[in-house]
Amino acid sequence: MAIDPPFLKWAREKSGYTIPQFAKELGISQDYYRNIEGGHRLLKRRPDLIKRMSEILGVPVTKLYRDQVAP
């Protein structure tokens, strides 16, 4: 499974975060986050980062994966 970039962007924007703010909250660079949201990073080896994203955005981890139904 891979991260669902459109859902991630939607959830980030709905939560009121800009890319710089969200990247800082996650403790990663803006470029690294842009690669995630752009679908260029799969995060297979970063379950900690996926969990942190779900906590910050207030969504279940499963919602961040592309094979799940978006709202």
Secondary structure by P-SEA (a helix, b strand, c coil): ccccaaaaaaaaaaacccaaaaaaaacccaaaaaaaaaccccccccaaaaaaaaaaacccccccccccccc
